[in-house]
Amino acid sequence: MIRVIPELCTGCGLCIPACPLGVVELISNVAVIKEGCNICSICVSICPGEAIEIEDKKEKRKNGNKGVWVFIEQEDGKIKNVGIELLGCARRLASQLNTNVTALVLGENVDDNLGDFFIARGADSVFIISSPYLSYYSTLYSRVLADIVKEKKPEIILIGGTAIGRSLAPRLAASLKTGLTADCTELLIEDGEFIQIRPAFGGNIMAEIVTRTLPKIATVRSKVMKPLKPQERKGEIIRITPNLSEDDIWEKRKVLKKEVLFGRNIEDAEIIVSCGRGIRDPKNISLIKELADLLGGAVGASRAVVDTGWMTHPHQIGQTGKTVCPKLYIACGISGAIQHIVGMKSSDTIVAINKDPHAPIFDVATYGIVGDLFEIVPLMIKKIREY
Ligand SMILES: Cc1cc2nc3c(=O)[nH]c(=O)nc-3n(C[C@H](O)[C@H](O)[C@H](O)COP(=O)(O)OP(=O)(O)OC[C@H]3O[C@@H](n4cnc5c(N)ncnc54)[C@H](O)[C@@H]3O)c2cc1C
């Protein structure tokens, strides 16, 4: 139970903006906690007069969110090891919190045998969330997961600190209006509290972070936690079919899946033709692909293009995508944000096409073409065909 001690409340109102759920208000100059409070206790820590108290710390868990969830990254049945490592960690945390471990697997046609594999490695239950739209990672993952989290209310969610995890975790945290601690090196339960440890201030200190909002989301890099040895364990496999709307963007995504996803892998390509938001519409990506195909290269993308769902994450280049080092990198309609540059600046030759002469991409370009990509790219295609 959380309660306000009216005699101690000065009516300062600091707790009102601090409440992430907006369930605190002042009535007759005294704070009142309305229905919907998840006892995150931010108001308790912010109150200068110590006028808000949680009567029983353990009560918080009894009434609130329960369970430790682990997002398992997989593609075509191939599992990223970090998911298994996190299951081992989740098992330890769950035993201390006297709760259950749930593994979350998103994909298309995920085999039930995978569920048994996760149960043997620490899960009590496995949610297999299946849809043709989930066959590869996209921003849709966070939308689908957020809906399930809101319904089932876990206390802790662990996600691998991979390129996909780094894209998924902040999106999920933002849509759930909760906190995220990235790249934890240790996760503990102390006095019933989930403590997330990670380096801070350039690694000079190890910070112990406590998230007050629920669920508490943490990412952990690969090889930080130890996986459990497989054991004979019983658990349940629950299949969930997300309710996805057939709006335009997903229809486009389906087309793109055929057109673009089956292109070359950007990591191995010697030539990459990349597009940014300047491409304006997903149907124009065929122009970029035409140039890439002619040059025997692959199609890359900025995050802006991936975020809108026009291309898929395996094509994203940059800080939260892939780092590439081709012989030739052609950037079409990409502004050159630092997060993109870090993923492609080592390319041998960089050609940038942008209609803005001040675009930062020109700072790293070997050759810069100031102009409209819809005029320049067709010209390049024409010239290469003539050659
Ligand atoms: C934590 C974090 C991680 C990130 N990770 C990445 C990452 O991995 N990869 C990444 O790319 N970004 C990443 N970003 C996003 C990054 O900051 C930029 O927002 C993004 O790169 C912008 O993409 P863009 O250049 O396609 O779009 P914009 O910045 O909108 O640029 C579009 C460009 O197209 C040009 N243009 C428009 N029309 C035409 C035309 N007809 N012909 C020619 N040029 C045209 C415009 O002049 C403009 O320069 C990250 C951001 C954060 C905060």
The ligand as a Tripos MOL2 file, in Angstrom:
@<TRIPOS>MOLECULE
LIG
   53    58     1     0     0
SMALL
NO_CHARGES

@<TRIPOS>ATOM
      1 C1         21.0890    6.6780  -30.5810 C.3       1 LIG1
      2 C2         20.9110    6.9260  -32.0540 C.ar      1 LIG1
      3 C3         21.3440    5.9680  -32.9300 C.ar      1 LIG1
      4 C4         21.2070    6.1760  -34.3020 C.ar      1 LIG1
      5 N1         21.6490    5.2200  -35.1630 N.ar      1 LIG1
      6 C5         21.6140    5.4710  -36.4800 C.ar      1 LIG1
      7 C6         22.1390    4.5210  -37.4180 C.ar      1 LIG1
      8 O1         22.5920    3.4330  -37.0690 O.2       1 LIG1
      9 N2         22.0850    4.8380  -38.7320 N.ar      1 LIG1
     10 C7         21.5620    6.0160  -39.1980 C.ar      1 LIG1
     11 O2         21.5490    6.2220  -40.4170 O.2       1 LIG1
     12 N3         21.0410    6.9030  -38.3410 N.ar      1 LIG1
     13 C8         21.0350    6.6560  -36.9990 C.ar      1 LIG1
     14 N4         20.4780    7.5430  -36.1560 N.ar      1 LIG1
     15 C9         19.6550    8.6420  -36.7200 C.3       1 LIG1
     16 C10        20.4800    9.8110  -37.2150 C.3       1 LIG1
     17 O3         20.7020   10.7210  -36.1560 O.3       1 LIG1
     18 C11        19.7040   10.5580  -38.3300 C.3       1 LIG1
     19 O4         18.4440   10.9380  -37.8410 O.3       1 LIG1
     20 C12        19.5010    9.7180  -39.5930 C.3       1 LIG1
     21 O5         20.7260    9.1560  -40.0180 O.3       1 LIG1
     22 C13        18.9500   10.6230  -40.6780 C.3       1 LIG1
     23 O6         18.6800    9.8610  -41.7990 O.3       1 LIG1
     24 P1         18.6720   10.5260  -43.2380 P.3       1 LIG1
     25 O7         19.9910   11.1470  -43.5110 O.co2     1 LIG1
     26 O8         18.1710    9.5130  -44.1760 O.co2     1 LIG1
     27 O9         17.5100   11.6280  -43.1120 O.3       1 LIG1
     28 P2         17.5870   13.1940  -43.0240 P.3       1 LIG1
     29 O10        18.5160   13.6420  -41.9680 O.co2     1 LIG1
     30 O11        16.1880   13.6750  -42.9970 O.co2     1 LIG1
     31 O12        18.2440   13.6340  -44.4140 O.3       1 LIG1
     32 C14        17.6350   13.4970  -45.6480 C.3       1 LIG1
     33 C15        18.5870   14.1420  -46.6530 C.3       1 LIG1
     34 O13        18.0710   13.9450  -47.9640 O.3       1 LIG1
     35 C16        18.3560   15.1010  -48.7230 C.3       1 LIG1
     36 N5         17.4250   15.0950  -49.8420 N.ar      1 LIG1
     37 C17        16.0590   15.2560  -49.7840 C.ar      1 LIG1
     38 N6         15.5500   15.1220  -51.0170 N.ar      1 LIG1
     39 C18        16.5780   14.8910  -51.8470 C.ar      1 LIG1
     40 C19        16.6670   14.6590  -53.2350 C.ar      1 LIG1
     41 N7         15.5850   14.6390  -54.0260 N.pl3     1 LIG1
     42 N8         17.8810   14.4780  -53.7930 N.ar      1 LIG1
     43 C20        19.0050   14.5000  -53.0280 C.ar      1 LIG1
     44 N9         18.9740   14.7040  -51.7080 N.ar      1 LIG1
     45 C21        17.7740   14.8780  -51.1210 C.ar      1 LIG1
     46 C22        18.1740   16.2420  -47.7540 C.3       1 LIG1
     47 O14        18.8930   17.3910  -48.1970 O.3       1 LIG1
     48 C23        18.7420   15.6530  -46.4710 C.3       1 LIG1
     49 O15        20.1150   15.9690  -46.3230 O.3       1 LIG1
     50 C24        20.6000    7.3590  -34.7860 C.ar      1 LIG1
     51 C25        20.1750    8.3230  -33.8810 C.ar      1 LIG1
     52 C26        20.3300    8.1120  -32.5390 C.ar      1 LIG1
     53 C27        19.8610    9.1710  -31.5800 C.3       1 LIG1
@<TRIPOS>BOND
     1     1     2 1
     2     2     3 ar
     3     2    52 ar
     4     3     4 ar
     5     4     5 ar
     6     4    50 ar
     7     5     6 ar
     8     6     7 ar
     9     6    13 1
    10     7     8 2
    11     7     9 ar
    12     9    10 ar
    13    10    11 2
    14    10    12 ar
    15    12    13 ar
    16    13    14 ar
    17    14    15 1
    18    14    50 ar
    19    15    16 1
    20    16    17 1
    21    16    18 1
    22    18    19 1
    23    18    20 1
    24    20    21 1
    25    20    22 1
    26    22    23 1
    27    23    24 1
    28    24    25 2
    29    24    26 1
    30    24    27 1
    31    27    28 1
    32    28    29 2
    33    28    30 1
    34    28    31 1
    35    31    32 1
    36    32    33 1
    37    33    34 1
    38    33    48 1
    39    34    35 1
    40    35    36 1
    41    35    46 1
    42    36    37 ar
    43    36    45 ar
    44    37    38 ar
    45    38    39 ar
    46    39    40 ar
    47    39    45 ar
    48    40    41 1
    49    40    42 ar
    50    42    43 ar
    51    43    44 ar
    52    44    45 ar
    53    46    47 1
    54    46    48 1
    55    48    49 1
    56    50    51 ar
    57    51    52 ar
    58    52    53 1
@<TRIPOS>SUBSTRUCTURE
     1 LIG1         1 GROUP 0 **** ****
